[in-house]
Amino acid sequence: MPRSSEPGSEPLLAAVSAAVWRRLHRFQWRLVWLRQSKFVLGTTGLVRDPDGRVLLVRHRFWPQGRAVGLPGGYALAGERLEQAVAREVREETGLEVEVAHVVQVSSGFRLRAEVAYAAELVGGGWKLDRREVVSAEFVPIDALPADLMPNHRRLIEQNSAWFRPVG
């Protein structure tokens, strides 16, 4: 009996499937796309100011008791995730940020993946999107509000070193 690693020992259907797949190399990604689950990509910003405080926003549409959280939202088609978090901060608050690095990637809530970035305040001025945001402020990490979303509280605490004053 031939060992499975010897040429010619694979089942005929597997060999034919592999040959067809290789010939479709220009269309493979489209076929994979059709077959796979589609994810929504969200971004979250751990934004610090020069004093080491964290930017928190009170969202109009979030549940009572958990209405305060980090700025963020969904990435647009074709948008880099770093651009998405900077855009979301700007849209929600009017502030400009420089995105530094990824601090967390998570998934599991239905078909959503979330990427959290550390970011620094670099400019802009307060201009809240009142349709979505009730208020926004920089808060010392030792004075986080009680109604901060629990997963955002954990994210801030796990990345507390990021919130040391700059300079």
C-alpha positions, 0 to 999 in steps of 0.5 A: 500500500503506498504511503500518503506522501507518495505521488499518485496516492491522493484521491482522484477528486482531491487531485482534480480539485487542486488542479482546478483551483490552481487554474482559477488563480486569478479568481480565487479571492472572489470565490473565497469571498463568496464562501466566507462570512463577511465581517463588519470592522469597528475601530476604537481610539484610546486617545490621550492628551498631553496631560495623559488623560483619556478621551471619553464620549457620552453616546446618545444611542448607547444603553443607559448605565453604559453610555460613556466610552471611547470614541470609535465606529465602523470602517468604511469600505476601502478605508485603512483602519488607522484612518477609520479611527482618526476619522471617527474621533474627528467626526464625533469630537472635532479633534485631530489625532495621530494614531500610534499603534494597535492595542487590541484586536477582538472578535466574537460579537456576531460578525464583527471584529474590533481593532483598538488603537492608541492615539495622541491628540494633535489638534483640532477643536471641540465640535461634537456631532450632536446627533451621536454624541451628548458630550466629550471630555478628557478624563484622568484614568484614575477618575473614570466614570461609573457608567463607562462601558466595562470593556472600555474600562478594561481596555483603558486599565490594561493600557494604563502606561499609554496614559502617562503625561507626554513630555 
